[in-house]
Amino acid sequence: MTEGPVDPTTTDAWSRLTGLAQAPRADLRDALTTSWVEQQSLDAADLHVDLSKNLFDDDVEAALLALADEVDLVGRRDAMFAGEHINVTEDRAVLHTALRLPREATLTVDGTDVVADVHEVLARVYAFADQVRSGDWTGVTGKRIQTVVNIGIGGSDLGPVMAYEALEPYRQDGLSCRFISNIDPTDAGQALTGLDPETTLFIVSSKTFGTLETLTNARLCRTWLLEHLPAGSDPAAAVAQHFVAVSTALDKVADFGIDPDNAFGFWDWVGGRYSMDSAIGLSLVVAIGPEHFADLLAGFHAMDEHFHTMPAEDNVPLKMGLLNVWYTNFLGAHTHAVLPYSQLLHRFPAYLQQLTMESNGKGVRWDGEAVGYDTGEVFWGEPGTNGQHAFYQLIHQGTRLVPADFIAFARPAYPLVDEPEEGERVDVHELLLANFLAQTKALAFGRTADEVRAEGVAEELVAARTFPGNRPTTSIMAPALTPAVLGQLVALYEHVTFVQGAVWGIDSFDQWGVELGKQLAQELRPAVAGDASVAAEQDPSTQSLIAYYQEQRR
C-alpha cells in the first residue's frame, strides 16, 4: 500500500474520465446489446448483479479500472484484510471482515489471533441465546423470556433492527424483539408499552458503556422494570437477571448492576456501523438462533472472499464503487437511491445511510489535507412499489441524475395469490417482479415524443408524457432473502463504500463529525434546564430558542 493517499485528480485516469464525461454518450436504447448485457451481468456468491443499464461503456470502464490502479485501491484493500492500521486518525486496524472468518482461519494483528478472540465471544453469544430461546434463562420470578429489548443507537441499533425485520420468517415463535435508540422519551415509552416486566430481557449495547442516549434509555428501562415487577422482588437480582450488556467496559457494566459475566465484548477495530455481525447482533441471535446467524456470517464471508480475490473486471463491489465515483465526480450526481422490491428490507436503505454517509462524508484526506473534489453520496430509498407512488416521478422525469440500485428476489417469503372476481389468478410476487423489471426498463429507455404521439396523446400534452430515459440503474437479484443472502448484501455495500473511500483518499472508518454536536448538547443541557448564566453565554438564536422552549414547557 502507498504511504499516503494519492490525489485522484492528478492521475491520468482522472483526466481521461473528465474527457469521457464531456463527450456525447450513447443512448441506452442503442448501447444495450446482448453482448454488453452478458459482459456486465456478474455473479458474487448468491447475488446476480446486472450493471448493463448504467451510463458507461468499455472506455469508461477501462478508465475507472485504471483509476483504481493509480490510487492503489488493491493495495489498500489488501492492507485492510491484513489488519494494517488503515484507520489512521484513530490508529486502528479495520477488521469487520474478521468477524466472519471461519473458526479454522488465523489472523494475527498486533500480536493477537483475532479469529480466536472472535469465536470465543461468538461461542458465548450462542450459548446465551440458546439459554433464552430454550427457556433456561428466565426472569427473576421464574418466567421464560418472551420479549428482548435492544437498547443502542447508531450501529448498535440500525444493523440489528434492519436484520431483525429482514429475517422475520426465521424468528422463533413466542419470542420477539423491540428496539430503543432515540433519546426522545417517546421511543422508550412506546417500546415499553404493553410489555410484561417478568418476561422482558434488556440488552444494553454500548462499547464504552457511556453513550448518552443508550445509558439514559437503559436507566429509564431499569426504573420501569423495578417499578413494575411484583412487590418484594429483589432489585439487584432483578437487574442482574433482566439486563445483559454488549460492552467492554466491565467496571461500568457492574456499576449499572449487570453481572460482568453477562457482558459480551467486541474490539476497537470494529466500527459501530460495521458491527452487526459482532456481539452487537445478540438480539438477532436470540431471535433467529445461532444456526441462522452462522449462515448470515457465512454470507458476509462469501462476499468478503469475492471482493478480496476476484479480478477487477469481475469484482462486483469494486465495479459498483467505481461507478458511484463516476456518477459523483464526473456526471454530477449527489444522491443514490436503493430500492428493495422486498418489504422485508424496508429498513435496509436507512441502514445504508449510516454505512455510506458516516463512512464517506469527509472533507479531508487521511493525511489531513482538504479534498478538492466531491466525496460521499446521499443514500436514500424505500421499498418498491411504495416508492413508485411517491418519489419515482423525480427519478423518471426530474432534472437531477439519481443512480438507483434495484434489489429483488426470485422466491417470496409469502407466496400469495390474488383471485379477482374476473380474470385469471395472479401470483402477487410475479406482479411485484413485473414492476421491478418495468421500472428499470422505463428508466433506461424512456418514451420518446413520437411514441407518445403514436398513442394518440394531444400535442399540448406530449412534452409532459415524454420520458427522457438514460437514467442509470443496477439490478441485484438473488434466489431468496435468506440469512446468507442478507449477509452478502450488507458486505457488498460495505465494500462498495470502501472502494469509494479508497479512490477519494479518505479515512472511511472514523466519524469525528458526530462528536461536536454531542459535546455541545452536554454544554447546553444546563441552559435548557433553566441555568440563566449558561443561557447568557449562547448566541442570540440559541438564546431565543431556549426562551421559547421554557415558555412553552411551563
N, C-alpha and C positions, 0 to 999 in steps of 0.2 A: 504494500500500500504506500502511496506517496505520503511525504511528511505532512504537507499542508494541503488545503483544498485548492483545486485548480479553478480559476475564474473561467466558467464555461464560455463567457463571451469572447475570450481571447483565443478560442480554438478555431481551427479551420472548419470543423463541422458546424459550428455555430454560424459562421459566415455563409456556408452553403445552405443551411436551413433558412437563414434570413432571405436569401435569394429565392429559394423554392417557395417560401410563403408569399412572396410578392408576384410570383408567376401565376398565370391563369391555371385554375385547377379543372381537371376533367369532371364532367357531371357523373354522378354515381350511376346513372342510367346506362352510361356507356362503359364505365370503368368496371362494373360488377360482372365480370366474366366468370365462367365456370372455373377456369384455371386460377383466377385470383381468389375465389372463394376457397378452393382446395388449398391454396398456399397459406391462407390466413385463417383456416379452421384448425385449431390446435387443441390437444388434449393435455390436461395436467391432472394427474390422479384420476378422480371420477368426474372432473369438470370438463365439459366440452365448450370451448370458447371460440366464437366467430368474431374475428376482428375486421372482416372484409368490408363492413359498411362504415368504416372510419375514413376520414379525409386524408388519405396518404396513398403513395404509390411506391414503386421499387426505389426510386431516387430518394424519396423522403425516408424510407425505412433504412436505406444504406447510410444516409447522413446521420440518422438517430443512433444507429449502432456504432458509427464512427465517433459520435459524441460520447457515448458510453465508454469507448476505449480511451479517448483523450482525457477524460476526467478520472480514469482508473476505477470505474464502477466495480469491476470484478474484484480488484484488489481490496476495495473497502468491504465488499460483501464477504470475501474470504476472511478478512480481519474480524468481522463481526462473528462469524461462525467459530473462529478460533479463540474467541474470548479476549481479544485485544481491547484496550480501553478506548473505544471509539466515541464514547460519550465524554468528550474532553472537558466540558465545563464542570462536570462532577467527578471526573477522573474515574470512570466506571466502565466495566465491560457491559455489553448489551447482549444478553443471553436468554431472551424469551424462548429461543429455539431449543435451549437445553431443557426446558420444562417438558418437552415431549420426546426427548430422546429415549429409545428403548433401554430397559434395565441393563442389558449386556454392553451398552456403549460406555465409553470412558471419555471424559473431557476434563483435563486438569487446568484450572485457571487460578492464578495467584497461589499455587501450591495446594489447591484443594480439588478433589474429584467432585465436581458439581453434580454429576449424574447420580452418584451415590447419595448425595445430600437430597437431591430432588426426590428420589424414590423412597428415602426414609420418611420424608414428610408425607409423600403420597400414600404410603402404607398406613400411616396414622390417620390420614383423612379418610381412606377407605374403611378402616376399622371402625372409626367413629360413625361414619354414615351407615354402615351395616347395623350398628347398635340402635341407631334411631329408627331405621327402616324396619327392623325386626321387632321393635317394641322393648328391647332390653334396656335401652336408655329411657327413663321415664322422668316426668316432672316430680317435684318434691312431694306431692301427695300420692305418687304411685301410678298416675295415669300415663298412658303412652302419648308420645308427641304426635300432634295432628297438623300443627302449623309451625313453619320455620320463618322467622322474620330476619332478613338480612339487613343490617344497618351499615351503610357505607356510602361513599359519594365518588363521583368520577369513575375511574376504572374499577373501583370496588363495588360499583353498582351497575354501570352500563353493560359490562360483559355478562355478569350473572343473570340480570333480568332479561337481556336480549336472548341469551341461550335458553333460559327457562321458558320463555314464550315460544321460541323456535322449536323446541323439542317437547312440546306439550304432549304428543302421543306417547312419549316414553316415560312420563311421570308415573309414580306409584299411586294407585288409588288410595284415598284416605289420608294423603299427605300432601299439603300444599305449601307454597311459599308466598310471602309478601315482602315488599322491599320499601325501605325508608331511606331517603337520601337528602332531600331538601331540608334546610334549616327552617323553612316556613313551617310553623307548628301544625298547619293543616295536614302536611304529609304524615306525620306521626299520628295525629288524631284520627285520620281516616284509616290508616293501616291497622290501628289497634281496635277500631270499632268492630264489635261482634266477636272478638276473639275470646277464647276461654283461657285464662292465665294458667290453669292447671295443665293444659295441653300445648302450651306455646314455648318454643325454644328460640332464643335470640342469638344471632351471630354478629358480633361487632368486628367489622373489617377495617382495620387501620394499622398500617405497618408500624408507625411510631406511637400509636395509641394517643395521638394528640391532635387529630384533625378536628377543628372546631365543630363543624356540622355533625360529624359522626359521634363525637363524645357527648354533645348536647342531646342528640336524639337517644343515645344509649342511656343517659341519665333519666330522660323522660320515660323510657320504657322500663327502666328499673323501678322508678317510682310507681308507675302504673301496675307493675307486677305485684309489688309489695302491698299496694292498696287494695288489690282485687283478689288476692289469694284468700283462702278460708282463714278465719281468725285462728290464731295460735300457730300459724306457720312460722318456722324459724327463718328470719330474714337472711342470715348468712348462708344457710343451706339452700334457701330458695334461689338466691343469686347464683350460687355455685352450680346448681342443677339446671337452671333455666338460661344461663348465659355461657357461651364459649366465645373465643376470640381468634381472629386471624391477625396476628401481630408478632413482632419480635421483641417488643418492649415488655418483657415479662414482669418487671417490677411494677409498671403502671397497670398491667392486667391484674396483678394480685391486689393492688390498692383499690381497684374497682370492685373486687370481690369475686373475680373469676379465678378458678383454680388454674395455675400456670400449666398444669398437665393437660389442660383442655385449651391450650393456645397452640395454633398452628402457624409456623413461620414461613417467610419467604425472604428473598435476598435483594440487596441493593442493585443487583444487575437486572432486576425486573422492574420496568416502569409500570406505573399503575394501569395505563391503557393497554399494556401488553400482558396483563396478569390473570386473565380469566381462567387460564389453564393451570394456574398455581393453586395454592390453598384458598385463594380468593374465590375459587369456584366451589367452595364447600357446600353452600346451599344447593347448588346444581347437582353435586354428587349425591346429596341426600335425596333430591327429587327424582333423579333418573337412575341412580345406582352406579356403583363402581364399574361394572362391566360396560355400560354405555359411555361413561366418562372416559374409560380407556379407549373406546372406539373414537371418541372425539379427539383425544390426544394423538391417536394413530393418524387421523385425518390431517391434523396440523403437521405432523412429521412428514407425511407423504408430500405435502406441498413444499415443506422446507427442502426436502431432497430434490424435488423438481427444480426449485429456484437455485439450489446450490450446485447442481450438476448438469443441467440441461444447457446445450449450446444456445447462444444468444438468439439466433433466428427462430428457435423453437421454444424459447423460455417465456411462458405466458406472463408472469408478473413483471419481468424485465421489459417486455414489449408494451404492456399496458402502462407501466410507469413512464416509459419514454414517450408514448402517445400523449399522456397527460402533460408532459413538458412541452410537446409540440403545440398543443392547444393553448396552454397557458402563456408561453413565451413568444410564440410566433403567430398564432391566429387570434389572440386577444380574448380568449375565454377566461372568465373569472369564477364560474361556478361549475359544478359537476353533479349531475343527478344520478342517484342509484334507485332503481325502480324494480323492486322484487314483485313478481307476479306470484306471490305466496303470502297469504295473510299471516302465516306463522312467522314471517320475517318482518313484521310491522315495526319492530324496534331496531332492525339492522341499520337503516340509514342514520338513526341517532347514535348508534354505536360507532359508525364510521366517522361521524362528525368529530368526536373526540380523537379517534385514532389518527385521522389525517390532519385535522386543523391544529390540534395541540402539538403534533409532531413537526409539522412543516410551516406553521405560522411564525416564521422567524425573519428578521430583517438584517441579521448579521451572519457571516460565515462562521465556521467552527474555529477560525483563527482570530475572531473578534472584529474582522473588517466588515464594513457595511456592504451589503449586496447592491449591485447596480442593475437589478433585473427583478421581475416579479417572482415571488415564491408562494407556494400554498394555493389551495383552491377552496372555495366554499362548497362543502359537500352537503347535500340535502336530498330529500326524496320521501316518497310514500308508496305504499303498495299499489299495484295495479289491481283492479281497474279504477280504484278510487281517484287516483291522480288524474286519470283521463277526464274526469268531470270536475277537475279543479284547476291545475296549472299547465296541463299539456298544451293549452292554447298558446302560451308564450313559447314553448319549445317548438311548436309547429310553425307558427306564423309571426312570432315576435322578431325583434331586431337584434336580439342577443344570441350568440352562439353558446349552446348548452350541450356539451358532450354528455351522453347518458348511457349508463350500464343497465341492461335489462336482464333479470335473473328469473329462471323458470325451471320447473321440474317435470319430468315425464309422468311420474306416478304421484297421485294426490294422497294426502293423509286421510281425506274423507271423500271417497268416490261416490258422489251423489248424482242422481239422475232426475231431471225435470220432466214431468209428464203433463204437458199442456193439454187443455181440453180439445184443441185442434192441432193437428200436425204431429210430427214424429217426436219420439222420446229424445231428449238431449242429454248427453253426458256433459255435466256442467264444467268439469275440468277441461274438456275439449273446447268449450266456449271460452274459458279463460285463456287457454293457449292460442286460440284463434286471435284474441285481442293482443296478446303478446307479440305474435308474428305480424299482425296488421300494423301495429304502431311503428315497429322498426322499418317496415316496408314503406309506410307513409312518410316517415321522416326522411328516409333515404331518397325516395323517388318523387315525392310531392305530387302535384297535379298541375299541369300547365293550363294556361288561359284557353288554348284551343280545346283541350279536353273538357274544360268546364263548359265552353260554348256548345260543344257537341252534346252535352246533356240537356240543352235547351234552356240554360240559365240566361236570364235577361242581361243585356250588355252592361247595364249600370251596376250589376252585382258580380260581374266576372272577377274583378280585382279582389273583392272580399272573399271569393270562393277559391282563389288560386293558392296553391301551396308551393313554396319555393323548392322544397326538398333539399338535398345535400346537407342534411342535419346528421351529425355523426352519432353512431350507436355501436356498442359492443353487446353481443348476446352471450350470456353464460347459462348453460343448461347442465343438468345432472339427472341421473335416474330418479332420485327421490331425496327429500330433505332428511337425511339420517344424521346421527351424531358425527360420523366420519366426514360426511359432506359439509356439515356446518364448520367443522374444524378446517377443512380445506378452503372454504370461502373466507374465513377470518384470516387465515395465514396468507391467502392470496393478496388481500388488501394490506396486510402488514408489510409484505414485500414490495407491493406497488408503492407504498408510502416511502419505504427505504430507498427505492430506485430514484424517486424524485428528489429526496433529500440529498442523495449522493451526487446527483448531477448539479444541484444548486450549491453544493459545498457547505451545507448547514448541518448542525447537530440536531438530528430528528428525535433525540431521546432525552432532552431536558425540557423543562416547562416553566422557566422563570417568569413568563408572562402572567401566571396565575398568582404570583406572590404579592405584588404591590397592593392589589385590591383587598386581599386578606389582611395585610398589615394595617392598611388604613381603616378597615372595618373595626379592628380592635381599638384603634386610637379614637374612633368616632363613637364607640358604644357609650362612654360616659355622657357625651353631649346629647345623644338620643334619649338617655335616661334622665336628663334634666340638669346636668352639670353646666351651669351658665358660663363658667370660666373656660371650659373646653370649647363650648359652642362659640365663644367670642374669638377664638383663635382661627376659626374656619373662614373660608372665602364667603362672599356675600350670598352666592347661590345656595351653598350648603346651609348657611345660617337660615336662609328663608325657608328652605325645605324642612329643616328641623322644627322651626317655629310652626309651620303648617301642621306637621305631624302631631306635635304636642297639643295644639289647639283641638284638632280633630279627635285625638285619643281621649282627651278629657271629656 
